[in-house]
């Protein structure tokens, strides 16, 4: 099954489970994103990795299975990425900024501790995301002179050196609080799929790898 088919199946599952009893919430916020990646410039002595802030927004569906437990599928647009600096010194360094835009579908188990519609909850479950675009911006400083270049990622093409995996999948877990119709949600997204890998088994051995990470904070309103 290719990446597009996988995500379409997940979207169909969300639609199929969203009944008239579901509570729908609209949500928006930030994703404090980072990349877990093997070093690509081993000759550089100081490698620094930093997080970047991206946007996320979408819909969440509480299926209302019981008073204390439910399944919550979501449909989100989420920005992921990270920044890495390979540095000899301030006048000789390479700064890489990676951007990804995803349509993502988490399917989360949710345990609720509510009283009269308000309270707190915990949730966890898998997610699958399909990249709609991505690029890498590189700033090279040599002897104090900086130059910048950009390249757009090529997803699922035939060149292993250039290939980026369009499908991202992993685990989300966290919790939040609900005050009436207002929901504040905090979660950690752990990407498992190697975005540089061209095999489905993830038996990477010593191959280069790139995986997404993110701390998401959203504010929602439930209808």
C-alpha positions as semicolon CSV with decimal commas, in nm:
position;residue;x (nm);y (nm);z (nm)
1;X;0,000;0,000;0,000
2;X;0,148;0,336;-0,099
3;X;0,143;0,652;0,115
4;X;-0,158;0,811;-0,054
5;X;-0,368;0,495;-0,023
6;X;-0,273;0,459;0,344
7;X;-0,383;0,811;0,432
8;X;-0,702;0,787;0,226
9;X;-0,789;0,470;0,417
10;X;-0,726;0,649;0,747
11;X;-0,946;0,941;0,639
12;X;-1,221;0,697;0,542
13;X;-1,194;0,531;0,883
14;X;-1,234;0,869;1,053
15;X;-1,540;0,950;0,845
16;X;-1,691;0,608;0,905
17;X;-1,657;0,635;1,283
18;X;-1,782;0,995;1,305
19;X;-2,146;0,940;1,393
20;X;-2,420;1,181;1,496
21;X;-2,316;1,120;1,859
22;X;-1,965;1,259;1,807
23;X;-1,868;1,590;1,962
24;X;-1,675;1,802;1,712
25;X;-1,408;2,051;1,811
26;X;-1,215;2,298;1,600
27;X;-0,858;2,354;1,718
28;X;-0,553;2,563;1,633
29;X;-0,212;2,624;1,784
30;X;0,160;2,565;1,745
31;X;0,393;2,269;1,696
32;X;0,735;2,310;1,860
33;X;0,904;2,089;1,603
34;X;1,242;1,923;1,581
35;X;1,424;1,659;1,377
36;X;1,609;1,352;1,501
37;X;1,872;1,294;1,236
38;X;2,204;1,119;1,182
39;X;2,495;1,359;1,119
40;X;2,553;1,443;0,753
41;X;2,870;1,646;0,808
42;X;3,086;1,430;1,034
43;X;3,393;1,650;0,978
44;X;3,230;1,938;1,165
45;X;3,324;1,939;1,533
46;X;3,020;2,114;1,679
47;X;2,673;2,000;1,570
48;X;2,382;2,190;1,725
49;X;2,017;2,099;1,677
50;X;1,732;2,336;1,755
51;X;1,354;2,329;1,748
52;X;1,140;2,557;1,533
53;X;0,782;2,676;1,571
54;X;0,521;2,571;1,315
55;X;0,143;2,603;1,294
56;X;-0,125;2,337;1,329
57;X;-0,503;2,344;1,300
58;X;-0,791;2,113;1,225
59;X;-1,085;1,914;1,363
60;X;-1,117;1,663;1,648
61;X;-1,405;1,415;1,689
62;X;-1,486;1,279;2,036
63;X;-1,692;0,968;1,954
64;X;-1,851;0,960;2,301
65;X;-1,817;0,587;2,362
66;X;-1,865;0,622;2,737
67;X;-1,851;0,878;3,015
68;X;-1,484;0,812;3,094
69;X;-1,337;0,659;2,776
70;X;-1,362;0,739;2,408
71;X;-1,180;0,728;2,075
72;X;-1,081;1,064;1,926
73;X;-0,986;1,074;1,557
74;X;-0,858;1,404;1,421
75;X;-0,782;1,564;1,084
76;X;-0,500;1,818;1,106
77;X;-0,275;2,039;0,901
78;X;0,060;2,049;1,082
79;X;0,400;2,198;1,010
80;X;0,710;2,000;1,109
81;X;1,082;2,046;1,071
82;X;1,392;2,155;1,254
83;X;1,720;2,341;1,240
84;X;2,076;2,205;1,252
85;X;2,403;2,397;1,258
86;X;2,732;2,231;1,163
87;X;2,999;2,468;1,294
88;X;3,377;2,496;1,290
89;X;3,355;2,852;1,424
90;X;3,132;3,159;1,379
91;X;3,290;3,239;1,043
92;X;3,275;2,886;0,906
93;X;2,947;2,698;0,948
94;X;2,646;2,548;0,770
95;X;2,291;2,611;0,891
96;X;2,014;2,381;0,766
97;X;1,645;2,463;0,813
98;X;1,403;2,184;0,716
99;X;1,032;2,249;0,649
100;X;0,750;1,995;0,608
101;X;0,375;2,051;0,566
102;X;0,154;1,752;0,652
103;X;-0,207;1,649;0,643
104;X;-0,218;1,424;0,949
105;X;-0,471;1,182;1,101
106;X;-0,421;1,079;1,466
107;X;-0,647;0,806;1,610
108;X;-0,632;0,851;1,988
109;X;-0,763;0,661;2,289
110;X;-0,885;0,917;2,543
111;X;-0,949;0,875;2,916
112;X;-1,162;1,153;3,064
113;X;-1,203;1,274;3,420
114;X;-1,493;1,514;3,378
115;X;-1,756;1,661;3,606
116;X;-2,045;1,852;3,448
117;X;-1,862;1,875;3,117
118;X;-1,532;2,006;3,254
119;X;-1,214;1,840;3,379
120;X;-0,893;1,688;3,246
121;X;-0,802;1,399;3,018
122;X;-0,515;1,185;2,892
123;X;-0,479;1,049;2,539
124;X;-0,246;0,835;2,331
125;X;-0,244;0,661;1,995
126;X;-0,094;0,636;1,648
127;X;-0,087;0,900;1,376
128;X;-0,026;0,893;1,001
129;X;0,061;1,199;0,797
130;X;0,105;1,267;0,426
131;X;0,346;1,545;0,326
132;X;0,198;1,804;0,090
133;X;0,534;1,977;0,049
134;X;0,876;2,027;0,197
135;X;1,205;2,205;0,142
136;X;1,550;2,256;0,287
137;X;1,705;2,600;0,325
138;X;2,084;2,600;0,368
139;X;2,298;2,899;0,470
140;X;2,672;2,846;0,424
141;X;2,917;3,083;0,592
142;X;3,276;3,058;0,469
143;X;3,539;3,297;0,601
144;X;3,258;3,519;0,728
145;X;3,074;3,540;0,394
146;X;2,723;3,387;0,394
147;X;2,526;3,247;0,099
148;X;2,182;3,081;0,099
149;X;2,031;2,810;-0,119
150;X;1,702;2,616;-0,120
151;X;1,595;2,280;-0,253
152;X;1,246;2,134;-0,272
153;X;1,211;1,777;-0,150
154;X;1,133;1,511;-0,409
155;X;0,895;1,259;-0,256
156;X;0,897;0,892;-0,353
157;X;1,113;0,940;-0,662
158;X;1,361;0,695;-0,811
159;X;1,685;0,855;-0,690
160;X;1,780;0,717;-0,344
161;X;2,013;1,012;-0,282
162;X;1,729;1,260;-0,329
163;X;1,431;1,059;-0,206
164;X;1,212;1,184;0,081
165;X;0,940;0,963;0,223
166;X;0,602;1,131;0,186
167;X;0,441;0,922;0,462
168;X;0,517;0,998;0,827
169;X;0,378;0,784;1,106
170;X;0,434;0,744;1,476
171;X;0,278;0,792;1,819
172;X;0,110;1,084;1,994
173;X;0,050;1,108;2,368
174;X;-0,038;1,382;2,615
175;X;-0,334;1,537;2,787
176;X;-0,537;1,847;2,842
177;X;-0,808;2,032;3,026
178;X;-1,164;2,122;2,928
179;X;-1,365;2,415;3,064
180;X;-1,714;2,393;2,920
181;X;-1,661;2,421;2,544
182;X;-1,298;2,539;2,566
183;X;-1,019;2,278;2,535
184;X;-0,649;2,326;2,598
185;X;-0,443;2,033;2,465
186;X;-0,072;1,952;2,507
187;X;0,089;1,648;2,344
188;X;0,417;1,500;2,221
189;X;0,441;1,360;1,868
190;X;0,705;1,091;1,816
191;X;0,775;1,016;1,450
192;X;0,891;0,659;1,390
193;X;0,917;0,629;1,012
194;X;1,255;0,714;0,860
195;X;1,184;0,990;0,610
196;X;1,508;0,910;0,423
197;X;1,439;0,539;0,397
198;X;1,324;0,363;0,080
199;X;1,210;0,041;0,246
200;X;0,897;-0,031;0,444
201;X;1,060;-0,245;0,714
202;X;1,269;0,032;0,875
203;X;1,565;-0,207;0,912
204;X;1,803;0,084;0,868
205;X;2,128;-0,057;1,011
206;X;2,377;0,228;0,957
207;X;2,177;0,414;0,696
208;X;2,118;0,788;0,746
209;X;1,789;0,861;0,915
210;X;1,552;1,153;0,972
211;X;1,252;1,137;1,205
212;X;1,011;1,405;1,321
213;X;0,953;1,518;1,677
214;X;0,714;1,780;1,812
215;X;0,543;1,927;2,116
216;X;0,199;2,050;2,016
217;X;-0,009;2,306;2,204
218;X;-0,360;2,384;2,077
219;X;-0,668;2,573;2,190
220;X;-1,000;2,430;2,079
221;X;-1,372;2,497;2,088
222;X;-1,619;2,207;2,106
223;X;-1,957;2,239;1,940
